Amino acid sequence: MKHFKFIFVSSAILLCALANAIGQTRAPKSDVQSWTDIQLTVPVNKKVDFLIQGTLRVGGNVSTPVDERWGFGFNYKLQKYVTLNELYFHREAKPPNGRQEREDRLTFGATLRKPIGKFALVDRNWFERRWRAPQVDAWRYRNAVLLEHPFNIGKTKFTLAVGDEVFYDWSLHVWVRNRFAVGASHAFNKHFTFYVYGMRQNDGRARPGDISILGTQLRFRL
């Protein structure tokens, strides 16, 4: 009986230690991150732009790089208010305590931009084909609605932007993600615009899925 009690107690302690270790190494559900995007736009003609973009995301409560991606694509100005988008991205990521992830992504869609008085309403619709590892390949739909309004601080002009984006994943057949963002941009000249924003992402499927983000975009145009 004593030996049985010893084995039982030892097994219980071992199981508790193992469960604790697994809990500590599992990717967290929430995080605080910093996202930095650099985008270069090269006009091909009056209706077509060629784009190159690189992104670095620092997570683990802004302590370590967790996501790196680069890509290129084209914007086609179909008419005054409609632009077609065609993009390719490659992604390498490792969430805190998570698995290494790789992805190649093709994006096709359209962006509608309509002036409404001093405001501008932007509605972006994207369809994405995602080749992923270790996750299964999937299609995803993204719809982003953005409202912009110019304002001044002294003699300096800025543009305020408030927007929300939702994601539908066909591999899960469910709306998986929502992103709400508020930011402001300033065009230093016709070749360089700086944009800074705060964003909140909520996603019950990904880990981490609930993320608070401070983001910056450096947009260059030749």
C-alpha positions as CSV (number, residue, x, y, z in Angstrom):
1,M,0.0,0.0,0.0
2,K,2.8,2.4,0.8
3,H,4.4,1.8,-2.6
4,F,1.0,2.4,-4.2
5,K,0.6,5.7,-2.4
6,F,4.2,6.7,-3.4
7,I,3.6,5.9,-7.0
8,F,0.2,7.8,-7.0
9,V,1.6,10.9,-5.4
10,S,4.7,10.9,-7.6
11,S,2.5,10.5,-10.7
12,A,0.2,13.4,-9.6
13,I,3.2,15.7,-9.1
14,L,4.7,14.8,-12.5
15,L,1.4,15.4,-14.2
16,C,1.0,18.8,-12.5
17,A,4.5,19.8,-13.5
18,L,3.9,18.7,-17.1
19,A,0.6,20.6,-17.3
20,N,2.3,23.7,-15.9
21,A,5.2,23.4,-18.4
22,I,2.7,23.1,-21.3
23,G,0.7,26.1,-20.1
24,Q,3.9,28.1,-19.9
25,T,5.1,27.2,-23.4
26,R,1.7,27.6,-25.2
27,A,1.4,30.7,-27.4
28,P,-0.6,33.4,-25.5
29,K,-4.1,34.4,-26.4
30,S,-3.3,38.1,-26.2
31,D,-0.3,40.3,-26.9
32,V,0.9,43.9,-27.4
33,Q,2.7,44.5,-30.7
34,S,4.4,47.1,-32.8
35,W,3.9,46.9,-36.6
36,T,6.1,48.8,-39.1
37,D,5.4,48.9,-42.8
38,I,7.5,50.4,-45.5
39,Q,5.9,50.8,-48.9
40,L,7.3,52.0,-52.2
41,T,5.0,53.0,-55.1
42,V,6.4,53.3,-58.6
43,P,4.0,54.7,-61.2
44,V,4.0,52.7,-64.4
45,N,1.6,55.0,-66.2
46,K,-1.4,57.2,-65.3
47,K,-3.5,54.2,-64.4
48,V,-1.1,51.6,-63.1
49,D,1.2,51.6,-60.0
50,F,3.8,49.0,-59.0
51,L,4.1,48.4,-55.3
52,I,6.9,47.0,-53.1
53,Q,6.3,46.5,-49.4
54,G,8.1,45.1,-46.3
55,T,6.7,44.6,-42.8
56,L,8.1,43.8,-39.4
57,R,5.9,43.0,-36.4
58,V,7.4,42.9,-32.9
59,G,5.4,41.0,-30.3
60,G,5.8,39.3,-27.0
61,N,4.7,42.6,-25.4
62,V,7.0,44.4,-27.9
63,S,10.1,42.4,-27.0
64,T,10.9,40.2,-30.0
65,P,10.2,40.0,-33.8
66,V,7.3,37.7,-34.4
67,D,6.3,38.3,-38.0
68,E,8.3,39.3,-41.1
69,R,6.8,39.7,-44.6
70,W,7.6,41.2,-48.0
71,G,5.6,41.5,-51.1
72,F,4.8,43.3,-54.4
73,G,1.9,44.0,-56.6
74,F,-0.1,46.3,-58.8
75,N,-2.9,48.8,-58.4
76,Y,-5.0,49.5,-61.5
77,K,-7.1,52.6,-61.5
78,L,-10.2,51.3,-63.3
79,Q,-12.1,54.6,-63.0
80,K,-12.2,57.8,-60.9
81,Y,-13.4,56.0,-57.7
82,V,-12.4,52.4,-58.3
83,T,-9.0,50.8,-58.1
84,L,-8.3,47.1,-58.7
85,N,-5.6,45.5,-56.4
86,E,-3.3,42.5,-57.2
87,L,-0.7,41.6,-54.6
88,Y,1.7,38.8,-53.5
89,F,3.1,38.4,-50.0
90,H,5.6,36.0,-48.4
91,R,5.4,35.6,-44.6
92,E,7.7,34.1,-42.0
93,A,6.4,34.1,-38.4
94,K,6.9,32.6,-35.0
95,P,4.4,33.8,-32.3
96,P,5.7,33.9,-28.7
97,N,6.0,30.3,-27.5
98,G,4.3,29.2,-30.8
99,R,5.2,27.2,-33.9
100,Q,7.1,28.5,-36.9
101,E,4.8,29.6,-39.7
102,R,5.3,30.1,-43.4
103,E,2.8,31.6,-45.9
104,D,2.6,32.6,-49.5
105,R,-0.4,34.7,-50.3
106,L,-2.1,36.1,-53.5
107,T,-4.6,38.9,-53.0
108,F,-7.2,40.1,-55.6
109,G,-9.7,42.8,-55.0
110,A,-11.0,46.3,-55.4
111,T,-10.9,49.5,-53.5
112,L,-13.7,52.1,-53.8
113,R,-13.0,55.7,-52.7
114,K,-15.8,58.2,-52.6
115,P,-15.5,61.9,-51.5
116,I,-18.4,63.0,-49.3
117,G,-18.0,66.7,-48.6
118,K,-14.8,67.1,-46.6
119,F,-14.8,63.4,-45.8
120,A,-13.6,60.4,-47.9
121,L,-15.2,57.0,-47.6
122,V,-13.0,54.0,-48.5
123,D,-14.4,50.5,-49.0
124,R,-11.8,47.8,-49.7
125,N,-12.8,44.2,-50.6
126,W,-10.0,41.6,-50.9
127,F,-10.0,37.9,-51.7
128,E,-6.9,36.0,-50.5
129,R,-5.5,32.6,-51.5
130,R,-3.2,31.4,-48.7
131,W,-0.7,28.6,-49.0
132,R,0.3,27.9,-45.4
133,A,2.5,25.6,-43.2
134,P,1.8,24.1,-40.8
135,Q,-1.9,25.2,-41.2
136,V,-4.0,24.0,-44.0
137,D,-4.3,26.2,-47.2
138,A,-7.3,28.4,-47.3
139,W,-9.3,31.2,-49.0
140,R,-10.1,34.4,-47.0
141,Y,-12.3,37.4,-47.6
142,R,-11.5,40.8,-46.0
143,N,-13.7,43.9,-46.0
144,A,-12.3,47.2,-44.6
145,V,-14.3,50.4,-44.3
146,L,-12.4,53.6,-43.6
147,L,-13.5,57.2,-43.1
148,E,-11.0,60.0,-43.6
149,H,-11.1,63.7,-42.7
150,P,-8.4,66.4,-43.1
151,F,-7.5,68.6,-40.1
152,N,-4.8,71.1,-39.2
153,I,-2.5,71.6,-36.3
154,G,-1.2,75.1,-36.7
155,K,-0.2,75.3,-40.4
156,T,0.5,71.6,-40.7
157,K,-2.1,69.4,-42.5
158,F,-3.0,65.9,-41.4
159,T,-5.6,63.4,-42.3
160,L,-7.6,61.6,-39.6
161,A,-8.6,58.0,-40.4
162,V,-11.1,55.8,-38.5
163,G,-11.8,52.3,-39.8
164,D,-12.9,48.7,-39.2
165,E,-12.0,45.5,-41.0
166,V,-13.6,42.0,-40.8
167,F,-12.2,38.7,-42.0
168,Y,-14.1,35.6,-43.2
169,D,-12.1,32.3,-43.4
170,W,-13.6,29.7,-45.8
171,S,-11.5,26.9,-44.2
172,L,-13.5,27.4,-41.0
173,H,-16.7,28.9,-42.5
174,V,-16.8,31.7,-40.0
175,W,-16.0,35.3,-39.5
176,V,-12.8,35.0,-37.5
177,R,-11.3,38.4,-37.0
178,N,-12.1,42.1,-36.5
179,R,-9.7,45.0,-36.5
180,F,-10.6,48.5,-35.4
181,A,-8.1,51.3,-36.0
182,V,-7.7,55.1,-35.5
183,G,-4.8,57.0,-37.0
184,A,-3.4,60.1,-38.6
185,S,-1.2,60.7,-41.6
186,H,0.9,63.6,-42.8
187,A,2.3,64.1,-46.3
188,F,5.7,65.8,-46.0
189,N,5.8,66.2,-49.7
190,K,4.5,64.3,-52.8
191,H,7.1,61.6,-52.4
192,F,6.7,60.8,-48.6
193,T,3.8,60.2,-46.3
194,F,4.0,59.1,-42.7
195,Y,1.0,57.3,-41.0
196,V,0.7,56.3,-37.3
197,Y,-2.2,54.4,-35.8
198,G,-3.5,52.5,-32.9
199,M,-5.4,49.2,-33.6
200,R,-7.3,46.6,-31.6
201,Q,-7.6,43.1,-33.1
202,N,-9.9,40.5,-31.8
203,D,-9.7,36.9,-33.0
204,G,-10.9,33.8,-31.1
205,R,-9.2,31.3,-33.3
206,A,-5.6,32.5,-33.7
207,R,-2.9,32.6,-30.9
208,P,-2.2,35.3,-30.1
209,G,-5.6,36.6,-31.5
210,D,-6.5,39.5,-29.3
211,I,-3.8,42.1,-30.0
212,S,-3.2,45.8,-29.1
213,I,-1.1,47.4,-31.8
214,L,0.8,50.6,-32.3
215,G,1.6,50.8,-36.0
216,T,3.5,53.0,-38.4
217,Q,3.6,53.2,-42.2
218,L,6.3,54.9,-44.2
219,R,4.9,55.5,-47.7
220,F,7.3,56.5,-50.5
221,R,6.3,57.4,-54.1
222,L,8.6,58.0,-56.9
